[in-house]
Amino acid sequence: MFIQTEDTPNPATLKFLPGCEVLAGEGANFADAGAAGDSPLATRLFAVEGVDNVFLGSDFISVTSSTEWKFVKPLILGAIMEHFRSGEPALLEQASTKRGHDVHEAGESGGEDGETITAIKQLLDERVRPVVARDGGDIVFSRFEQGVVYLHMRGACAGCPSATMTLQQGIENLLRHYIPEVTEVRPA
């Protein structure tokens, strides 16, 4: 197995590309080893000293580390290889169902904002998330209140020095252009 790596805009995060599907459906973010219990892959990665965050995307794994990459990168590559050789899923089935449900429930709203929320989610899914995934991250809709869209940044995007610029100059401008009800975008 050959695993490629790519730098991300976040210098503390590397994107690992194993050349196969990592996780079907929504991505999964693990902020620490305690949260990784539902993921055999994330559990293996947190066993590497210095791993601070793991994000599993459809075909990539973003790992954030407080340790210099020259020391931790070979250990992470080994953990990823070990995982894929084991045949275990990246995320246990019951956790996958639960996580997908949680993500879709967040910010669901009927009433007068229902159409606006649907339009926001559609723009995020079609135009923003694919671009953010190329950088090793993900962006998830949280809620829409009084013209303000709240978004969660995950993976390489969480803690990235350019995250605020991405939210305010990129995503906010896009949403405001297509959806006049949006006045601002903030991190959730």
C-alpha contacts under 8 A as a table, 3 or more apart, distances in Angstrom:
res1	aa1	res2	aa2	distance
1	M	18	P	7.44
1	M	81	M	7.02
2	F	18	P	6.58
2	F	19	G	7.45
3	I	16	F	6.57
3	I	17	L	5.48
3	I	18	P	4.40
3	I	19	G	6.71
3	I	77	L	7.25
4	Q	16	F	5.85
4	Q	17	L	4.99
4	Q	18	P	6.43
4	Q	19	G	7.84
5	T	14	L	6.77
5	T	15	K	5.51
5	T	16	F	4.55
5	T	17	L	5.98
6	E	14	L	6.07
6	E	15	K	5.08
6	E	16	F	6.57
6	E	17	L	7.91
7	D	10	N	7.89
7	D	11	P	7.35
7	D	13	T	7.28
7	D	14	L	5.23
7	D	15	K	6.27
7	D	135	D	7.98
8	T	11	P	6.52
8	T	13	T	6.28
8	T	14	L	5.94
8	T	15	K	6.66
8	T	135	D	5.26
8	T	136	G	6.43
8	T	156	A	6.64
9	P	135	D	6.82
9	P	156	A	7.51
9	P	157	C	7.98
9	P	160	C	6.75
9	P	161	P	7.72
9	P	162	S	7.22
10	N	13	T	5.46
10	N	14	L	7.97
10	N	156	A	5.92
10	N	157	C	6.95
10	N	159	G	7.37
10	N	160	C	4.57
10	N	161	P	6.43
10	N	162	S	7.72
11	P	14	L	7.55
11	P	160	C	7.74
12	A	64	T	5.36
12	A	65	S	5.65
12	A	66	S	6.61
13	T	62	S	6.45
13	T	63	V	5.38
13	T	64	T	4.13
13	T	65	S	6.41
13	T	156	A	5.53
14	L	62	S	5.67
14	L	63	V	5.56
14	L	64	T	6.60
14	L	136	G	7.57
14	L	156	A	7.48
15	K	60	F	6.60
15	K	61	I	5.73
15	K	62	S	4.43
15	K	63	V	6.56
15	K	135	D	7.62
15	K	136	G	5.42
15	K	156	A	7.83
16	F	60	F	5.60
16	F	61	I	5.04
16	F	62	S	6.12
16	F	63	V	7.77
17	L	20	C	7.79
17	L	59	D	6.54
17	L	60	F	4.77
17	L	61	I	6.61
18	P	21	E	7.96
18	P	22	V	7.88
18	P	59	D	7.28
18	P	60	F	6.74
18	P	80	I	7.97
19	G	59	D	7.04
20	C	59	D	5.99
21	E	24	A	7.12
21	E	58	S	5.85
21	E	59	D	4.65
21	E	60	F	7.69
22	V	56	L	6.81
22	V	57	G	6.48
22	V	58	S	5.33
22	V	59	D	4.91
22	V	60	F	6.23
22	V	61	I	7.48
22	V	90	A	6.40
23	L	26	E	7.65
23	L	27	G	6.83
23	L	56	L	6.52
23	L	57	G	5.92
23	L	58	S	4.66
23	L	59	D	6.80
23	L	90	A	6.38
23	L	91	L	7.32
24	A	27	G	7.80
24	A	58	S	5.59
25	G	58	S	6.90
25	G	100	G	7.67
26	E	57	G	7.43
26	E	58	S	7.62
26	E	100	G	6.19
26	E	103	V	8.00
27	G	55	F	7.07
27	G	56	L	5.46
27	G	57	G	4.66
27	G	58	S	6.61
27	G	138	D	7.39
28	A	55	F	5.71
28	A	56	L	5.18
28	A	57	G	6.86
28	A	99	R	7.50
29	N	53	N	7.60
29	N	54	V	5.97
29	N	55	F	4.37
29	N	56	L	6.40
29	N	154	R	6.41
29	N	155	G	6.53
30	F	33	A	7.38
30	F	35	A	5.61
30	F	36	A	5.79
30	F	42	A	7.26
30	F	53	N	5.82
30	F	54	V	5.15
30	F	55	F	6.16
31	A	35	A	6.56
31	A	52	D	6.84
31	A	53	N	4.79
31	A	54	V	6.65
32	D	35	A	5.55
32	D	36	A	6.75
32	D	46	F	7.39
32	D	52	D	6.14
32	D	53	N	5.88
32	D	54	V	7.82
33	A	36	A	5.13
33	A	37	G	7.44
33	A	42	A	7.75
33	A	43	T	6.51
33	A	46	F	5.49
33	A	47	A	7.94
34	G	37	G	6.45
35	A	38	D	7.48
36	A	39	S	5.36
36	A	40	P	7.56
36	A	42	A	5.45
36	A	43	T	5.28
36	A	46	F	7.86
37	G	40	P	7.11
37	G	42	A	7.90
37	G	43	T	6.37
38	D	91	L	5.98
38	D	92	L	5.64
38	D	95	A	5.83
39	S	42	A	5.25
39	S	43	T	6.02
39	S	89	P	7.70
39	S	90	A	5.61
39	S	91	L	4.33
39	S	92	L	5.95
40	P	43	T	5.07
40	P	44	R	6.27
40	P	83	H	7.52
40	P	88	E	7.01
40	P	89	P	7.02
40	P	90	A	5.90
40	P	91	L	6.53
40	P	92	L	7.57
41	L	44	R	5.23
41	L	45	L	6.35
41	L	79	A	7.96
41	L	80	I	7.09
41	L	83	H	5.92
41	L	89	P	7.60
41	L	90	A	5.06
41	L	91	L	7.28
42	A	45	L	4.99
42	A	46	F	6.11
42	A	54	V	6.32
42	A	90	A	7.50
43	T	46	F	5.23
43	T	47	A	6.39
44	R	47	A	5.21
44	R	48	V	7.27
44	R	79	A	5.88
44	R	80	I	7.72
44	R	83	H	7.36
45	L	48	V	5.57
45	L	51	V	6.93
45	L	54	V	7.57
45	L	76	I	6.24
45	L	79	A	6.00
45	L	80	I	7.34
46	F	49	E	7.00
46	F	50	G	7.99
46	F	51	V	5.56
46	F	52	D	7.41
46	F	53	N	7.98
46	F	54	V	7.93
47	A	51	V	7.85
48	V	51	V	6.04
48	V	72	V	7.45
48	V	75	L	6.60
48	V	76	I	6.79
49	E	72	V	7.69
50	G	65	S	5.38
50	G	66	S	5.52
50	G	67	T	5.19
50	G	72	V	7.22
51	V	54	V	7.68
51	V	63	V	6.90
51	V	64	T	6.03
51	V	65	S	4.51
51	V	66	S	6.81
51	V	67	T	7.62
52	D	63	V	7.55
52	D	64	T	5.46
52	D	65	S	5.15
52	D	66	S	6.69
53	N	63	V	5.80
53	N	64	T	4.96
53	N	65	S	7.03
53	N	155	G	7.47
54	V	61	I	7.11
54	V	62	S	5.79
54	V	63	V	4.74
54	V	64	T	6.46
54	V	155	G	6.67
55	F	61	I	5.75
55	F	62	S	5.02
55	F	63	V	6.50
55	F	137	G	7.39
55	F	154	R	7.00
55	F	155	G	4.71
55	F	156	A	7.82
56	L	59	D	7.99
56	L	60	F	6.31
56	L	61	I	4.74
56	L	62	S	6.52
56	L	155	G	7.79
57	G	60	F	5.06
57	G	61	I	5.93
57	G	62	S	7.80
57	G	133	A	7.55
57	G	136	G	7.82
57	G	137	G	7.76
57	G	138	D	7.98
60	F	136	G	7.20
61	I	136	G	7.29
62	S	136	G	5.56
62	S	137	G	7.17
62	S	155	G	5.78
62	S	156	A	6.20
63	V	155	G	7.38
63	V	156	A	7.51
64	T	155	G	7.82
64	T	156	A	7.13
65	S	68	E	7.57
65	S	69	W	7.64
65	S	72	V	7.96
67	T	71	F	7.11
67	T	72	V	6.57
68	E	71	F	5.74
68	E	72	V	6.61
69	W	72	V	5.14
69	W	73	K	5.23
70	K	73	K	5.91
70	K	74	P	7.59
71	F	74	P	6.99
71	F	75	L	7.78
72	V	75	L	5.35
72	V	76	I	6.28
73	K	76	I	5.12
73	K	77	L	6.16
74	P	77	L	5.10
74	P	78	G	6.20
75	L	78	G	5.06
75	L	79	A	6.23
76	I	79	A	5.03
76	I	80	I	6.20
77	L	80	I	5.19
77	L	81	M	6.20
78	G	81	M	5.13
78	G	82	E	6.04
79	A	82	E	5.06
79	A	83	H	6.14
80	I	83	H	5.11
80	I	84	F	6.39
81	M	84	F	5.33
81	M	85	R	6.15
82	E	85	R	5.21
82	E	86	S	6.21
83	H	86	S	5.19
83	H	87	G	6.96
83	H	88	E	6.77
84	F	87	G	5.58
84	F	88	E	7.01
89	P	92	L	6.17
91	L	95	A	6.57
91	L	96	S	6.11
92	L	95	A	5.37
92	L	96	S	6.22
93	E	96	S	5.05
93	E	97	T	6.36
94	Q	97	T	5.26
94	Q	98	K	6.23
95	A	98	K	5.01
95	A	99	R	5.90
96	S	99	R	5.20
96	S	100	G	6.07
97	T	100	G	5.34
97	T	101	H	6.24
98	K	101	H	5.16
98	K	102	D	6.22
99	R	102	D	5.07
99	R	103	V	6.20
100	G	103	V	5.27
100	G	104	H	6.31
101	H	104	H	5.33
101	H	105	E	6.10
102	D	105	E	5.22
102	D	106	A	6.33
103	V	106	A	5.50
103	V	140	V	7.62
104	H	107	G	7.73
104	H	108	E	7.17
105	E	108	E	5.44
106	A	141	F	7.32
106	A	142	S	5.37
106	A	143	R	6.78
107	G	141	F	6.96
107	G	142	S	5.00
107	G	143	R	4.05
107	G	144	F	6.84
108	E	114	G	7.80
108	E	117	I	7.66
108	E	143	R	7.40
109	S	113	D	6.80
109	S	114	G	5.45
109	S	117	I	7.41
110	G	113	D	6.50
110	G	114	G	4.54
111	G	114	G	5.52
112	E	115	E	7.20
113	D	116	T	5.14
113	D	117	I	6.04
113	D	144	F	7.84
114	G	117	I	5.20
114	G	118	T	6.23
115	E	118	T	5.06
115	E	119	A	6.22
116	T	119	A	5.10
116	T	120	I	6.13
116	T	179	I	7.36
116	T	181	E	7.38
117	I	120	I	5.00
117	I	121	K	6.12
117	I	144	F	6.83
118	T	121	K	5.24
118	T	122	Q	6.13
119	A	122	Q	5.08
119	A	123	L	6.24
119	A	179	I	7.52
120	I	123	L	5.30
120	I	124	L	6.18
120	I	175	L	6.94
120	I	179	I	7.55
121	K	124	L	5.04
121	K	125	D	6.00
121	K	141	F	6.77
122	Q	125	D	5.14
122	Q	126	E	6.00
123	L	126	E	5.23
123	L	127	R	5.54
123	L	128	V	6.89
123	L	175	L	7.44
124	L	127	R	5.60
124	L	128	V	4.74
124	L	129	R	5.82
124	L	139	I	7.90
124	L	141	F	7.93
125	D	128	V	6.19
125	D	129	R	5.37
125	D	130	P	7.33
126	E	129	R	6.80
126	E	130	P	7.03
127	R	130	P	6.42
127	R	131	V	7.04
128	V	131	V	5.43
128	V	132	V	6.20
128	V	139	I	7.84
128	V	171	I	7.20
129	R	132	V	5.04
129	R	133	A	5.92
129	R	138	D	5.99
129	R	139	I	6.14
130	P	133	A	5.10
130	P	134	R	6.52
131	V	134	R	5.32
131	V	135	D	7.06
132	V	135	D	5.29
132	V	136	G	6.71
132	V	137	G	5.44
132	V	138	D	5.68
132	V	139	I	7.19
132	V	157	C	7.71
133	A	136	G	4.91
133	A	137	G	4.84
133	A	138	D	5.62
134	R	137	G	7.34
135	D	156	A	6.87
135	D	157	C	7.80
136	G	155	G	6.20
136	G	156	A	5.19
136	G	157	C	7.38
137	G	153	M	7.33
137	G	154	R	5.51
137	G	155	G	4.24
137	G	156	A	4.64
137	G	157	C	5.10
137	G	158	A	7.71
138	D	153	M	5.97
138	D	154	R	5.07
138	D	155	G	6.18
138	D	156	A	7.85
138	D	157	C	6.85
139	I	151	L	6.47
139	I	152	H	5.58
139	I	153	M	4.64
139	I	154	R	6.10
139	I	157	C	7.92
140	V	151	L	5.55
140	V	152	H	5.06
140	V	153	M	6.57
140	V	154	R	7.88
141	F	149	V	7.70
141	F	150	Y	6.45
141	F	151	L	4.72
141	F	152	H	6.44
142	S	149	V	7.66
142	S	150	Y	5.35
142	S	151	L	5.17
142	S	152	H	6.47
142	S	188	A	6.55
143	R	149	V	6.03
143	R	150	Y	5.27
143	R	151	L	7.26
144	F	147	G	6.66
144	F	148	V	5.61
144	F	149	V	4.59
144	F	150	Y	6.23
145	E	148	V	5.23
145	E	149	V	6.67
147	G	181	E	5.63
147	G	182	V	4.61
147	G	183	T	5.01
147	G	184	E	6.53
148	V	182	V	6.05
148	V	183	T	5.87
148	V	184	E	4.81
148	V	185	V	5.61
148	V	186	R	7.06
149	V	182	V	6.92
149	V	184	E	6.32
149	V	185	V	4.74
149	V	186	R	6.24
150	Y	185	V	5.96
150	Y	186	R	4.99
150	Y	187	P	5.42
150	Y	188	A	4.88
151	L	185	V	7.40
151	L	186	R	6.40
151	L	187	P	5.02
151	L	188	A	5.08
152	H	187	P	5.89
152	H	188	A	5.28
153	M	157	C	5.50
153	M	158	A	5.09
153	M	187	P	7.29
154	R	157	C	5.44
154	R	158	A	4.86
155	G	158	A	5.70
156	A	159	G	7.40
156	A	160	C	6.55
157	C	160	C	5.13
157	C	163	A	6.06
158	A	163	A	7.25
159	G	163	A	7.05
160	C	163	A	5.19
161	P	164	T	7.39
162	S	165	M	5.28
162	S	166	T	6.17
163	A	166	T	4.98
163	A	167	L	6.18
164	T	167	L	5.14
164	T	168	Q	6.02
165	M	168	Q	5.22
165	M	169	Q	5.40
165	M	170	G	7.03
166	T	169	Q	5.68
166	T	170	G	4.96
166	T	171	I	6.33
167	L	170	G	5.78
167	L	171	I	5.05
167	L	172	E	5.97
167	L	185	V	6.43
167	L	186	R	7.00
167	L	187	P	7.71
168	Q	171	I	6.22
168	Q	172	E	5.04
168	Q	173	N	7.12
168	Q	184	E	7.72
168	Q	185	V	6.32
168	Q	186	R	7.62
169	Q	172	E	5.92
169	Q	173	N	5.80
170	G	173	N	5.51
170	G	174	L	6.30
171	I	174	L	5.11
171	I	175	L	6.11
171	I	185	V	7.45
172	E	175	L	5.24
172	E	176	R	5.96
172	E	183	T	7.96
172	E	184	E	6.12
172	E	185	V	5.32
173	N	176	R	5.19
173	N	177	H	6.01
174	L	177	H	5.22
174	L	178	Y	6.51
175	L	178	Y	5.41
175	L	179	I	5.57
175	L	180	P	7.92
175	L	182	V	6.51
176	R	179	I	5.18
176	R	180	P	5.50
176	R	181	E	7.37
176	R	182	V	5.27
176	R	183	T	6.36
176	R	184	E	7.71
177	H	180	P	6.67
179	I	182	V	5.83
180	P	183	T	7.37
182	V	185	V	7.81
